[in-house]
């Protein structure tokens, strides 16, 4: 052991003796539940990022008179077919 670790242990041992034996702590079960929730959140965020990358968003034109180029060409083709 190095001098630093020995010094740290001598300071931590009195703190451990002050721990109340009747006090309830989360323990291993609390850590496991917290770790599972953290893993679930990580997986959900990963899935959300994957789905958000697939989103194709085109902003609507600001002027009501202008239509998008793709919509106007499709409308003209549809009119030619029915006529």
KEKEKOL-783821 format. One record per atom (N, C-alpha, C): x, y, z; atom name. Coordinates in Angstrom, 2 decimals. Example, Ala and Ser with C-alpha at 12.3 -4.5 7.8 and 13.67 -1.06 7.14 Angstrom:
<pts>
+---------+---------+---------+----+
!    east !   north !      up ! at !
+---------+---------+---------+----+
!   13.19 !   -5.69 !    7.80 !  N !
!   12.30 !   -4.50 !    7.80 ! CA !
!   13.20 !   -3.30 !    7.80 !  C !
!   12.85 !   -2.25 !    7.08 !  N !
!   13.67 !   -1.06 !    7.14 ! CA !
!   12.90 !    0.03 !    7.87 !  C !
+---------+---------+---------+----+
</pts>
This chain:
<pts>
+---------+---------+---------+----+
!    east !   north !      up ! at !
+---------+---------+---------+----+
!    0.84 !   -1.19 !    0.00 !  N !
!    0.00 !    0.00 !    0.00 ! CA !
!    0.87 !    1.24 !    0.00 !  C !
!    0.42 !    2.23 !   -0.70 !  N !
!    1.17 !    3.47 !   -0.72 ! CA !
!    0.82 !    4.31 !    0.50 !  C !
!    1.58 !    5.35 !    0.70 !  N !
!    1.35 !    6.22 !    1.86 ! CA !
!    0.01 !    6.94 !    1.73 !  C !
!   -0.36 !    7.29 !    0.51 !  N !
!   -1.62 !    8.02 !    0.30 ! CA !
!   -2.82 !    7.14 !    0.64 !  C !
!   -2.79 !    5.88 !    0.21 !  N !
!   -3.92 !    5.00 !    0.50 ! CA !
!   -3.99 !    4.67 !    1.99 !  C !
!   -2.85 !    4.55 !    2.65 !  N !
!   -2.85 !    4.29 !    4.10 ! CA !
!   -3.42 !    5.48 !    4.84 !  C !
!   -3.05 !    6.68 !    4.42 !  N !
!   -3.57 !    7.89 !    5.05 ! CA !
!   -5.08 !    7.99 !    4.83 !  C !
!   -5.54 !    7.66 !    3.62 !  N !
!   -6.98 !    7.71 !    3.33 ! CA !
!   -7.74 !    6.71 !    4.19 !  C !
!   -7.19 !    5.52 !    4.35 !  N !
!   -7.86 !    4.49 !    5.16 ! CA !
!   -7.95 !    4.91 !    6.62 !  C !
!   -6.91 !    5.55 !    7.14 !  N !
!   -6.94 !    5.96 !    8.56 ! CA !
!   -7.98 !    7.05 !    8.79 !  C !
!   -8.27 !    7.85 !    7.76 !  N !
!   -9.30 !    8.88 !    7.91 ! CA !
!  -10.70 !    8.31 !    7.70 !  C !
!  -10.85 !    7.26 !    6.92 !  N !
!  -12.17 !    6.70 !    6.64 ! CA !
!  -12.65 !    5.73 !    7.71 !  C !
!  -11.75 !    5.08 !    8.42 !  N !
!  -12.16 !    4.10 !    9.44 ! CA !
!  -12.97 !    4.76 !   10.54 !  C !
!  -12.59 !    5.93 !   11.07 !  N !
!  -13.45 !    6.56 !   12.09 ! CA !
!  -14.83 !    6.95 !   11.54 !  C !
!  -14.89 !    7.31 !   10.27 !  N !
!  -16.19 !    7.65 !    9.68 ! CA !
!  -17.09 !    6.43 !    9.61 !  C !
!  -16.53 !    5.27 !    9.34 !  N !
!  -17.31 !    4.05 !    9.27 ! CA !
!  -17.84 !    3.66 !   10.65 !  C !
!  -17.10 !    3.95 !   11.70 !  N !
!  -17.56 !    3.63 !   13.06 ! CA !
!  -18.73 !    4.52 !   13.46 !  C !
!  -18.81 !    5.73 !   12.91 !  N !
!  -19.90 !    6.64 !   13.24 ! CA !
!  -21.20 !    6.28 !   12.55 !  C !
!  -21.15 !    5.33 !   11.60 !  N !
!  -22.35 !    4.93 !   10.87 ! CA !
!  -23.32 !    4.24 !   11.81 !  C !
!  -24.56 !    4.69 !   11.81 !  N !
!  -25.58 !    4.11 !   12.69 ! CA !
!  -26.04 !    2.78 !   12.10 !  C !
!  -25.94 !    1.71 !   12.87 !  N !
!  -26.31 !    0.37 !   12.41 ! CA !
!  -27.82 !    0.24 !   12.21 !  C !
!  -28.64 !    1.07 !   12.85 !  N !
!  -30.09 !    0.97 !   12.75 ! CA !
!  -30.64 !    1.82 !   11.60 !  C !
!  -29.79 !    2.52 !   10.90 !  N !
!  -30.24 !    3.38 !    9.82 ! CA !
!  -30.46 !    2.54 !    8.56 !  C !
!  -31.56 !    2.80 !    7.87 !  N !
!  -31.89 !    2.06 !    6.66 ! CA !
!  -31.20 !    2.75 !    5.47 !  C !
!  -30.51 !    1.97 !    4.66 !  N !
!  -29.85 !    2.48 !    3.46 ! CA !
!  -30.35 !    1.70 !    2.25 !  C !
!  -30.21 !    2.24 !    1.04 !  N !
!  -30.73 !    1.56 !   -0.15 ! CA !
!  -30.05 !    0.21 !   -0.41 !  C !
!  -28.79 !    0.11 !   -0.16 !  N !
!  -28.10 !   -1.16 !   -0.32 ! CA !
!  -27.94 !   -1.58 !   -1.78 !  C !
!  -27.69 !   -2.86 !   -1.97 !  N !
!  -27.43 !   -3.42 !   -3.29 ! CA !
!  -28.69 !   -3.38 !   -4.15 !  C !
!  -29.84 !   -3.69 !   -3.57 !  N !
!  -31.09 !   -3.67 !   -4.34 ! CA !
!  -31.38 !   -2.28 !   -4.89 !  C !
!  -31.15 !   -1.25 !   -4.10 !  N !
!  -31.35 !    0.12 !   -4.57 ! CA !
!  -30.42 !    0.46 !   -5.72 !  C !
!  -29.17 !    0.01 !   -5.62 !  N !
!  -28.22 !    0.25 !   -6.71 ! CA !
!  -28.64 !   -0.47 !   -7.98 !  C !
!  -29.11 !   -1.71 !   -7.85 !  N !
!  -29.52 !   -2.49 !   -9.02 ! CA !
!  -30.72 !   -1.82 !   -9.70 !  C !
!  -31.70 !   -1.40 !   -8.92 !  N !
!  -32.88 !   -0.73 !   -9.50 ! CA !
!  -32.47 !    0.56 !  -10.19 !  C !
!  -31.61 !    1.34 !   -9.55 !  N !
!  -31.14 !    2.59 !  -10.14 ! CA !
!  -30.37 !    2.33 !  -11.44 !  C !
!  -29.54 !    1.30 !  -11.46 !  N !
!  -28.77 !    0.96 !  -12.66 ! CA !
!  -29.70 !    0.50 !  -13.79 !  C !
!  -30.74 !   -0.26 !  -13.48 !  N !
!  -31.68 !   -0.72 !  -14.51 ! CA !
!  -32.45 !    0.46 !  -15.09 !  C !
!  -32.88 !    1.38 !  -14.24 !  N !
!  -33.59 !    2.56 !  -14.73 ! CA !
!  -32.66 !    3.41 !  -15.60 !  C !
!  -31.41 !    3.57 !  -15.18 !  N !
!  -30.45 !    4.32 !  -15.98 ! CA !
!  -30.21 !    3.66 !  -17.33 !  C !
!  -30.09 !    2.34 !  -17.36 !  N !
!  -29.91 !    1.62 !  -18.62 ! CA !
!  -31.12 !    1.76 !  -19.53 !  C !
!  -32.32 !    1.71 !  -18.95 !  N !
!  -33.54 !    1.86 !  -19.74 ! CA !
!  -33.62 !    3.25 !  -20.36 !  C !
!  -33.27 !    4.27 !  -19.59 !  N !
!  -33.29 !    5.64 !  -20.12 ! CA !
!  -32.27 !    5.78 !  -21.25 !  C !
!  -31.09 !    5.18 !  -21.09 !  N !
!  -30.07 !    5.24 !  -22.13 ! CA !
!  -30.57 !    4.58 !  -23.42 !  C !
!  -31.20 !    3.41 !  -23.29 !  N !
!  -31.72 !    2.73 !  -24.47 ! CA !
!  -32.85 !    3.52 !  -25.14 !  C !
!  -33.72 !    4.13 !  -24.34 !  N !
!  -34.79 !    4.94 !  -24.90 ! CA !
!  -34.24 !    6.16 !  -25.64 !  C !
!  -33.21 !    6.80 !  -25.10 !  N !
!  -32.62 !    7.95 !  -25.76 ! CA !
!  -31.93 !    7.54 !  -27.06 !  C !
!  -31.29 !    6.38 !  -27.05 !  N !
!  -30.64 !    5.88 !  -28.26 ! CA !
!  -31.68 !    5.59 !  -29.35 !  C !
!  -32.79 !    4.99 !  -28.97 !  N !
!  -33.86 !    4.70 !  -29.92 ! CA !
!  -34.49 !    5.99 !  -30.44 !  C !
!  -34.69 !    6.97 !  -29.55 !  N !
!  -35.28 !    8.24 !  -29.97 ! CA !
!  -34.37 !    8.94 !  -30.99 !  C !
!  -33.07 !    8.93 !  -30.75 !  N !
!  -32.14 !    9.56 !  -31.69 ! CA !
!  -32.20 !    8.88 !  -33.04 !  C !
!  -32.31 !    7.56 !  -33.05 !  N !
!  -32.39 !    6.82 !  -34.31 ! CA !
!  -33.67 !    7.21 !  -35.07 !  C !
!  -34.79 !    7.32 !  -34.36 !  N !
!  -36.04 !    7.68 !  -35.01 ! CA !
!  -36.05 !    9.14 !  -35.47 !  C !
!  -35.42 !   10.02 !  -34.70 !  N !
!  -35.40 !   11.43 !  -35.07 ! CA !
!  -34.54 !   11.67 !  -36.30 !  C !
!  -33.53 !   10.83 !  -36.53 !  N !
!  -32.71 !   10.97 !  -37.72 ! CA !
!  -33.49 !   10.60 !  -38.98 !  C !
!  -34.52 !    9.78 !  -38.84 !  N !
!  -35.33 !    9.37 !  -39.99 ! CA !
!  -36.37 !   10.41 !  -40.38 !  C !
!  -36.65 !   11.38 !  -39.52 !  N !
!  -37.68 !   12.37 !  -39.78 ! CA !
!  -37.22 !   13.29 !  -40.91 !  C !
!  -38.09 !   13.46 !  -41.91 !  N !
!  -37.81 !   14.36 !  -43.02 ! CA !
!  -38.82 !   15.50 !  -42.93 !  C !
!  -38.36 !   16.65 !  -42.47 !  N !
!  -39.25 !   17.78 !  -42.23 ! CA !
!  -38.96 !   18.88 !  -43.24 !  C !
!  -40.01 !   19.33 !  -43.94 !  N !
!  -39.90 !   20.47 !  -44.83 ! CA !
!  -40.82 !   21.55 !  -44.31 !  C !
!  -40.26 !   22.74 !  -44.15 !  N !
!  -41.03 !   23.84 !  -43.59 ! CA !
!  -42.03 !   24.35 !  -44.61 !  C !
!  -43.24 !   24.68 !  -44.15 !  N !
!  -44.29 !   25.21 !  -45.02 ! CA !
!  -43.91 !   26.61 !  -45.48 !  C !
!  -44.33 !   27.03 !  -46.68 !  N !
!  -44.01 !   28.39 !  -47.14 ! CA !
!  -44.70 !   29.43 !  -46.27 !  C !
!  -44.04 !   30.58 !  -46.15 !  N !
!  -44.60 !   31.63 !  -45.29 ! CA !
!  -45.75 !   32.37 !  -45.97 !  C !
!  -45.69 !   32.52 !  -47.29 !  N !
!  -46.74 !   33.21 !  -48.00 ! CA !
!  -47.83 !   32.22 !  -48.39 !  C !
!  -49.10 !   32.55 !  -48.10 !  N !
!  -50.18 !   31.60 !  -48.41 ! CA !
!  -50.38 !   31.37 !  -49.90 !  C !
!  -49.98 !   32.29 !  -50.76 !  N !
!  -50.18 !   32.14 !  -52.20 ! CA !
!  -49.19 !   31.19 !  -52.85 !  C !
!  -48.04 !   31.01 !  -52.24 !  N !
!  -47.03 !   30.14 !  -52.83 ! CA !
!  -47.21 !   28.70 !  -52.36 !  C !
!  -47.13 !   27.77 !  -53.29 !  N !
!  -47.21 !   26.36 !  -52.95 ! CA !
!  -45.83 !   25.75 !  -53.19 !  C !
!  -45.48 !   24.69 !  -52.50 !  N !
!  -44.20 !   24.04 !  -52.75 ! CA !
!  -44.12 !   23.52 !  -54.17 !  C !
!  -42.93 !   23.46 !  -54.74 !  N !
!  -42.75 !   23.03 !  -56.12 ! CA !
!  -43.21 !   21.60 !  -56.33 !  C !
!  -42.95 !   20.73 !  -55.40 !  N !
!  -43.34 !   19.32 !  -55.55 ! CA !
!  -44.86 !   19.17 !  -55.57 !  C !
!  -45.54 !   19.92 !  -54.73 !  N !
!  -47.00 !   19.81 !  -54.67 ! CA !
!  -47.64 !   20.38 !  -55.94 !  C !
!  -47.09 !   21.47 !  -56.47 !  N !
!  -47.70 !   22.06 !  -57.66 ! CA !
!  -47.50 !   21.18 !  -58.89 !  C !
!  -46.35 !   20.50 !  -59.00 !  N !
!  -46.14 !   19.62 !  -60.16 ! CA !
!  -47.00 !   18.37 !  -60.05 !  C !
!  -47.21 !   17.87 !  -58.85 !  N !
!  -48.07 !   16.70 !  -58.69 ! CA !
!  -49.51 !   17.04 !  -59.02 !  C !
!  -49.94 !   18.23 !  -58.64 !  N !
!  -51.30 !   18.66 !  -58.94 ! CA !
!  -51.53 !   18.81 !  -60.43 !  C !
!  -50.56 !   19.32 !  -61.13 !  N !
!  -50.69 !   19.50 !  -62.57 ! CA !
!  -50.72 !   18.14 !  -63.26 !  C !
!  -49.92 !   17.21 !  -62.81 !  N !
!  -49.94 !   15.87 !  -63.40 ! CA !
!  -51.27 !   15.18 !  -63.15 !  C !
!  -51.82 !   15.38 !  -61.97 !  N !
!  -53.10 !   14.75 !  -61.65 ! CA !
!  -54.22 !   15.31 !  -62.49 !  C !
!  -54.18 !   16.62 !  -62.80 !  N !
!  -55.20 !   17.24 !  -63.62 ! CA !
!  -55.10 !   16.74 !  -65.07 !  C !
!  -53.89 !   16.52 !  -65.55 !  N !
!  -53.72 !   16.04 !  -66.92 ! CA !
!  -54.26 !   14.63 !  -67.07 !  C !
!  -54.12 !   13.83 !  -66.06 !  N !
!  -54.59 !   12.44 !  -66.12 ! CA !
!  -56.12 !   12.37 !  -66.16 !  C !
!  -56.77 !   13.23 !  -65.39 !  N !
!  -58.24 !   13.16 !  -65.33 ! CA !
!  -58.88 !   13.83 !  -66.53 !  C !
!  -58.20 !   14.74 !  -67.18 !  N !
!  -58.80 !   15.48 !  -68.30 ! CA !
!  -58.82 !   14.70 !  -69.56 !  C !
+---------+---------+---------+----+
</pts>
